[in-house]
Amino acid sequence: MATCRDIVTRACRKIGVAAQDEPLTADMASATLSSLNDMLWAWKLASVDIGMTADLALDDPFPMAPEYREGAVYSLAARIAPDNNEVAGFDADDFFRKIQAAYVVIDPVVMPDAMFRRRWTL
C-alpha cells in the first residue's frame, strides 16, 4: 500500500525538485505533505470527500484507492510547482476531473405517484 510519503516523493520528482535516486529532505517532505493535506481538504469543497478527519502524516497509508494515486501525484505536483519556482509541464486538471467524477454522488429522485396519474377526458 502506498504511503503519503510515496505520493509526496513522486510529486516532487515529477517537477524535478527531487532527484530520482535521493530521498527528500525533511523540509521538502514536510512542506509537500502540508500541500498534500491542503489539497485533499480543498477537494472536499469540490465534492471529493475521501473521509479525512485529520491531517495525514508522511507514513500514513494514502487514503485513496490505487486507481487515484497517479491523479493525486500529478495534482499535487501541479500545486507545488509554483512554490518551487518550477513549471508543471503537464495538465493535472484532467486527472482531477476524473477523480471528481468518480466521487459524484447523485441522490435518488423520488416522484410522487400523483405525477404519473393522468386523467383523460374527451
MDAnalysis code that builds the backbone (N, CA, C; Angstrom):
import MDAnalysis as mda
import numpy as np

u = mda.Universe.empty(366, n_residues=122, atom_resindex=np.repeat(np.arange(122), 3), trajectory=True)
u.add_TopologyAttr("name", ["N", "CA", "C"] * 122)
u.add_TopologyAttr("resid", np.arange(1, 123))
u.add_TopologyAttr("resname", ["MET", "ALA", "THR", "CYS", "ARG", "ASP", "ILE", "VAL", "THR", "ARG", "ALA", "CYS", "ARG", "LYS", "ILE", "GLY", "VAL", "ALA", "ALA", "GLN", "ASP", "GLU", "PRO", "LEU", "THR", "ALA", "ASP", "MET", "ALA", "SER", "ALA", "THR", "LEU", "SER", "SER", "LEU", "ASN", "ASP", "MET", "LEU", "TRP", "ALA", "TRP", "LYS", "LEU", "ALA", "SER", "VAL", "ASP", "ILE", "GLY", "MET", "THR", "ALA", "ASP", "LEU", "ALA", "LEU", "ASP", "ASP", "PRO", "PHE", "PRO", "MET", "ALA", "PRO", "GLU", "TYR", "ARG", "GLU", "GLY", "ALA", "VAL", "TYR", "SER", "LEU", "ALA", "ALA", "ARG", "ILE", "ALA", "PRO", "ASP", "ASN", "ASN", "GLU", "VAL", "ALA", "GLY", "PHE", "ASP", "ALA", "ASP", "ASP", "PHE", "PHE", "ARG", "LYS", "ILE", "GLN", "ALA", "ALA", "TYR", "VAL", "VAL", "ILE", "ASP", "PRO", "VAL", "VAL", "MET", "PRO", "ASP", "ALA", "MET", "PHE", "ARG", "ARG", "ARG", "TRP", "THR", "LEU"])
u.atoms.positions = np.array([
    [0.844, -1.177, 0.000],
    [0.000, 0.000, 0.000],
    [0.893, 1.246, 0.000],
    [0.514, 2.198, -0.801],
    [1.283, 3.447, -0.900],
    [1.073, 4.286, 0.358],
    [2.115, 4.977, 0.740],
    [2.029, 5.904, 1.866],
    [1.968, 7.336, 1.329],
    [1.671, 8.248, 2.209],
    [1.685, 9.662, 1.825],
    [3.094, 10.080, 1.418],
    [4.102, 9.503, 2.051],
    [5.497, 9.786, 1.675],
    [5.736, 9.416, 0.204],
    [5.173, 8.292, -0.245],
    [5.322, 7.886, -1.652],
    [4.710, 8.925, -2.590],
    [3.525, 9.406, -2.253],
    [2.831, 10.391, -3.095],
    [3.620, 11.694, -3.128],
    [4.065, 12.143, -1.963],
    [4.832, 13.383, -1.842],
    [6.135, 13.291, -2.632],
    [6.834, 12.173, -2.492],
    [8.112, 11.989, -3.197],
    [7.907, 11.983, -4.702],
    [6.910, 11.247, -5.165],
    [6.652, 11.183, -6.608],
    [6.281, 12.548, -7.172],
    [5.492, 13.327, -6.417],
    [5.107, 14.665, -6.881],
    [6.334, 15.561, -7.012],
    [7.228, 15.491, -6.046],
    [8.455, 16.311, -6.105],
    [9.332, 15.902, -7.287],
    [9.359, 14.637, -7.570],
    [10.169, 14.164, -8.703],
    [9.536, 14.529, -10.040],
    [8.211, 14.593, -10.092],
    [7.530, 14.957, -11.346],
    [7.940, 16.344, -11.830],
    [8.173, 17.255, -10.890],
    [8.538, 18.621, -11.299],
    [10.031, 18.875, -11.188],
    [10.785, 17.841, -10.851],
    [12.239, 17.942, -10.871],
    [12.883, 18.617, -9.676],
    [12.188, 18.705, -8.553],
    [12.808, 19.306, -7.371],
    [13.461, 18.265, -6.473],
    [13.339, 17.009, -6.845],
    [13.999, 15.926, -6.114],
    [14.576, 14.957, -7.133],
    [15.786, 14.522, -6.876],
    [16.444, 13.560, -7.768],
    [15.790, 12.184, -7.622],
    [15.808, 11.432, -8.702],
    [15.194, 10.106, -8.715],
    [15.822, 9.144, -7.711],
    [17.104, 9.326, -7.442],
    [17.811, 8.358, -6.602],
    [18.127, 8.869, -5.197],
    [17.526, 10.003, -4.819],
    [17.787, 10.559, -3.494],
    [16.488, 10.764, -2.737],
    [16.524, 10.552, -1.418],
    [15.322, 10.824, -0.622],
    [15.102, 12.327, -0.493],
    [13.877, 12.703, -0.179],
    [13.561, 14.110, 0.032],
    [14.203, 14.595, 1.331],
    [14.547, 15.868, 1.356],
    [14.998, 16.450, 2.617],
    [13.793, 16.525, 3.547],
    [14.046, 16.626, 4.834],
    [12.960, 16.706, 5.807],
    [12.089, 17.934, 5.553],
    [12.719, 19.062, 5.213],
    [11.955, 20.286, 4.941],
    [11.069, 20.142, 3.708],
    [11.631, 19.552, 2.654],
    [10.861, 19.359, 1.422],
    [9.696, 18.403, 1.669],
    [9.942, 17.327, 2.371],
    [8.886, 16.351, 2.664],
    [7.783, 16.995, 3.500],
    [8.162, 17.769, 4.505],
    [7.186, 18.413, 5.380],
    [6.345, 19.443, 4.626],
    [6.992, 20.266, 3.823],
    [6.277, 21.289, 3.060],
    [5.325, 20.660, 2.043],
    [5.779, 19.606, 1.392],
    [4.941, 18.959, 0.382],
    [3.800, 18.198, 1.034],
    [4.049, 17.600, 2.196],
    [2.967, 16.935, 2.928],
    [1.899, 17.954, 3.326],
    [2.323, 19.122, 3.753],
    [1.375, 20.179, 4.095],
    [0.525, 20.540, 2.877],
    [1.148, 20.631, 1.719],
    [0.412, 20.917, 0.477],
    [-0.542, 19.782, 0.130],
    [-0.119, 18.537, 0.368],
    [-0.992, 17.387, 0.112],
    [-2.228, 17.472, 1.005],
    [-2.028, 17.736, 2.282],
    [-3.172, 17.859, 3.188],
    [-4.095, 18.995, 2.763],
    [-3.525, 20.144, 2.437],
    [-4.335, 21.276, 1.983],
    [-5.125, 20.912, 0.725],
    [-4.483, 20.218, -0.204],
    [-5.138, 19.832, -1.446],
    [-6.303, 18.884, -1.168],
    [-6.074, 17.881, -0.338],
    [-7.130, 16.906, -0.062],
    [-8.299, 17.540, 0.687],
    [-8.027, 18.477, 1.603],
    [-9.119, 19.203, 2.275],
    [-9.869, 20.063, 1.266],
    [-9.153, 20.712, 0.361],
    [-9.796, 21.561, -0.647],
    [-10.664, 20.745, -1.594],
    [-10.252, 19.517, -1.857],
    [-11.054, 18.667, -2.728],
    [-12.459, 18.453, -2.172],
    [-12.585, 18.464, -0.856],
    [-13.897, 18.276, -0.246],
    [-14.872, 19.353, -0.722],
    [-14.365, 20.571, -0.944],
    [-15.214, 21.646, -1.461],
    [-15.671, 21.376, -2.885],
    [-14.923, 20.525, -3.584],
    [-15.265, 20.180, -4.967],
    [-15.942, 18.808, -5.029],
    [-16.553, 18.400, -3.916],
    [-17.317, 17.149, -3.819],
    [-16.466, 15.892, -3.877],
    [-15.193, 15.992, -3.570],
    [-14.349, 14.808, -3.468],
    [-14.026, 14.633, -1.987],
    [-14.911, 13.924, -1.299],
    [-14.759, 13.709, 0.138],
    [-14.190, 12.316, 0.349],
    [-12.907, 12.266, 0.708],
    [-12.250, 10.972, 0.893],
    [-12.334, 10.485, 2.334],
    [-13.079, 11.192, 3.152],
    [-13.306, 10.764, 4.522],
    [-12.213, 11.143, 5.507],
    [-11.408, 12.143, 5.160],
    [-10.361, 12.590, 6.084],
    [-10.994, 13.228, 7.318],
    [-10.438, 12.896, 8.484],
    [-10.904, 13.523, 9.717],
    [-9.780, 14.290, 10.400],
    [-8.557, 14.120, 9.909],
    [-7.386, 14.826, 10.449],
    [-6.322, 14.857, 9.366],
    [-5.351, 15.756, 9.527],
    [-4.244, 15.806, 8.570],
    [-3.493, 14.482, 8.561],
    [-2.949, 14.149, 7.404],
    [-2.186, 12.917, 7.233],
    [-0.725, 13.141, 7.585],
    [-0.065, 12.085, 8.024],
    [1.376, 12.106, 8.291],
    [2.082, 11.396, 7.145],
    [3.372, 11.611, 7.024],
    [4.138, 11.029, 5.913],
    [4.015, 9.514, 5.835],
    [4.012, 8.849, 6.964],
    [3.994, 7.387, 6.941],
    [2.594, 6.788, 7.021],
    [1.570, 7.637, 6.965],
    [0.192, 7.136, 6.909],
    [-0.071, 6.528, 5.542],
    [-0.920, 5.512, 5.489],
    [-1.318, 4.985, 4.178],
    [-2.059, 6.068, 3.395],
    [-1.811, 6.128, 2.083],
    [-2.537, 7.085, 1.253],
    [-4.005, 6.662, 1.247],
    [-4.931, 7.586, 1.592],
    [-6.320, 7.198, 1.852],
    [-7.219, 6.991, 0.639],
    [-6.647, 6.904, -0.539],
    [-7.478, 6.684, -1.720],
    [-7.071, 5.373, -2.381],
    [-7.993, 4.801, -3.133],
    [-7.736, 3.542, -3.833],
    [-6.603, 3.720, -4.852],
    [-5.946, 2.635, -5.215],
    [-4.796, 2.720, -6.126],
    [-5.074, 3.434, -7.449],
    [-6.282, 3.358, -7.960],
    [-6.577, 3.989, -9.243],
    [-6.521, 5.520, -9.178],
    [-6.487, 6.088, -7.962],
    [-6.440, 7.536, -7.812],
    [-5.038, 8.070, -7.515],
    [-4.080, 7.193, -7.309],
    [-2.724, 7.619, -6.933],
    [-2.085, 8.523, -7.974],
    [-2.101, 8.112, -9.210],
    [-1.445, 8.894, -10.268],
    [-2.063, 10.280, -10.379],
    [-3.383, 10.348, -10.302],
    [-4.050, 11.639, -10.353],
    [-3.682, 12.523, -9.174],
    [-3.551, 11.931, -8.003],
    [-3.154, 12.702, -6.820],
    [-1.720, 13.200, -6.957],
    [-0.840, 12.364, -7.500],
    [0.559, 12.766, -7.698],
    [0.643, 13.947, -8.654],
    [-0.019, 13.846, -9.791],
    [0.027, 14.937, -10.770],
    [-0.630, 16.205, -10.224],
    [-1.750, 16.056, -9.516],
    [-2.426, 17.221, -8.947],
    [-1.545, 17.900, -7.897],
    [-0.895, 17.096, -7.064],
    [-0.006, 17.659, -6.052],
    [1.207, 18.319, -6.703],
    [1.773, 17.684, -7.713],
    [2.936, 18.261, -8.407],
    [2.570, 19.619, -9.014],
    [1.401, 19.704, -9.629],
    [0.969, 20.978, -10.214],
    [0.762, 22.028, -9.131],
    [0.302, 21.601, -7.975],
    [0.054, 22.528, -6.860],
    [1.351, 23.075, -6.268],
    [2.395, 22.230, -6.175],
    [3.639, 22.674, -5.530],
    [4.632, 23.293, -6.505],
    [4.417, 23.146, -7.787],
    [5.366, 23.678, -8.776],
    [5.635, 25.172, -8.589],
    [4.622, 26.030, -8.483],
    [4.911, 27.469, -8.328],
    [5.689, 27.785, -7.044],
    [5.425, 27.033, -5.973],
    [6.141, 27.259, -4.708],
    [7.624, 26.936, -4.829],
    [7.963, 26.120, -5.825],
    [9.346, 25.697, -6.030],
    [9.965, 26.319, -7.272],
    [9.339, 27.394, -7.765],
    [9.811, 28.088, -8.968],
    [9.975, 27.151, -10.159],
    [9.027, 26.240, -10.284],
    [9.020, 25.292, -11.391],
    [7.736, 25.471, -12.184],
    [7.749, 24.977, -13.378],
    [6.563, 24.994, -14.224],
    [6.147, 23.551, -14.450],
    [4.903, 23.266, -14.169],
    [4.401, 21.914, -14.420],
    [4.222, 21.753, -15.924],
    [4.949, 20.833, -16.509],
    [4.876, 20.615, -17.946],
    [3.779, 19.641, -18.323],
    [2.697, 19.649, -17.574],
    [1.586, 18.724, -17.812],
    [0.309, 19.382, -17.308],
    [-0.815, 18.822, -17.700],
    [-2.111, 19.346, -17.272],
    [-2.715, 18.360, -16.275],
    [-2.791, 18.748, -15.023],
    [-3.329, 17.874, -13.984],
    [-4.846, 17.962, -13.884],
    [-5.444, 18.929, -14.566],
    [-6.895, 19.116, -14.462],
    [-7.677, 17.895, -14.931],
    [-7.190, 17.229, -15.964],
    [-7.890, 16.045, -16.460],
    [-7.929, 14.963, -15.391],
    [-6.818, 14.783, -14.689],
    [-6.798, 13.800, -13.601],
    [-7.824, 14.170, -12.539],
    [-7.851, 15.454, -12.147],
    [-8.785, 15.855, -11.108],
    [-10.235, 15.681, -11.560],
    [-10.543, 16.015, -12.790],
    [-11.913, 15.848, -13.288],
    [-12.343, 14.385, -13.217],
    [-11.419, 13.473, -13.506],
    [-11.756, 12.042, -13.425],
    [-11.976, 11.609, -11.984],
    [-11.140, 12.104, -11.076],
    [-11.327, 11.796, -9.661],
    [-12.658, 12.363, -9.182],
    [-12.939, 13.590, -9.556],
    [-14.179, 14.238, -9.146],
    [-15.391, 13.470, -9.671],
    [-15.332, 13.029, -10.910],
    [-16.452, 12.271, -11.486],
    [-16.678, 10.965, -10.738],
    [-15.602, 10.346, -10.276],
    [-15.726, 9.087, -9.546],
    [-16.367, 9.286, -8.176],
    [-16.267, 10.481, -7.633],
    [-16.803, 10.755, -6.307],
    [-18.166, 11.429, -6.317],
    [-18.710, 11.698, -7.482],
    [-20.019, 12.343, -7.560],
    [-21.078, 11.398, -6.988],
    [-21.878, 11.935, -6.113],
    [-22.980, 11.173, -5.537],
    [-24.270, 11.840, -5.980],
    [-25.070, 11.089, -6.673],
    [-26.356, 11.609, -7.146],
    [-27.446, 10.984, -6.301],
    [-28.155, 11.820, -5.570],
    [-29.232, 11.327, -4.727],
    [-30.372, 10.814, -5.597],
    [-31.022, 9.736, -5.162],
    [-32.149, 9.226, -5.936],
    [-33.304, 10.230, -5.919],
    [-34.016, 10.268, -7.011],
    [-35.163, 11.168, -7.140],
    [-36.420, 10.359, -6.867],
    [-37.236, 10.894, -5.999],
    [-38.496, 10.234, -5.678],
    [-39.617, 11.073, -6.274],
    [-40.406, 10.429, -7.100],
    [-41.517, 11.123, -7.751],
    [-42.822, 10.649, -7.111],
    [-43.645, 11.580, -6.673],
    [-44.944, 11.185, -6.115],
    [-45.797, 10.500, -7.179],
    [-46.565, 9.520, -6.742],
    [-47.429, 8.790, -7.673],
    [-48.371, 9.718, -8.430],
    [-48.804, 10.784, -7.786],
    [-49.747, 11.703, -8.418],
    [-49.181, 12.312, -9.694],
    [-47.902, 12.375, -9.812],
    [-47.305, 12.956, -11.006],
    [-47.407, 12.010, -12.198],
    [-47.661, 10.753, -11.935],
    [-47.750, 9.781, -13.012],
    [-49.198, 9.490, -13.433],
    [-50.153, 9.939, -12.649],
    [-51.535, 9.692, -12.989],
    [-52.068, 10.815, -13.834],
    [-52.707, 10.447, -14.883],
    [-53.331, 11.446, -15.749],
    [-54.802, 11.100, -15.920],
    [-55.560, 12.103, -15.964],
    [-56.986, 11.895, -16.259],
    [-57.201, 12.268, -17.705],
    [-57.747, 11.348, -18.399],
    [-58.017, 11.594, -19.812],
    [-59.488, 11.952, -19.967],
    [-59.712, 13.055, -20.525],
    [-61.096, 13.455, -20.810],
    [-61.244, 13.683, -22.300],
    [-62.373, 13.333, -22.775],
    [-62.639, 13.539, -24.198],
    [-63.705, 14.552, -24.428],
])
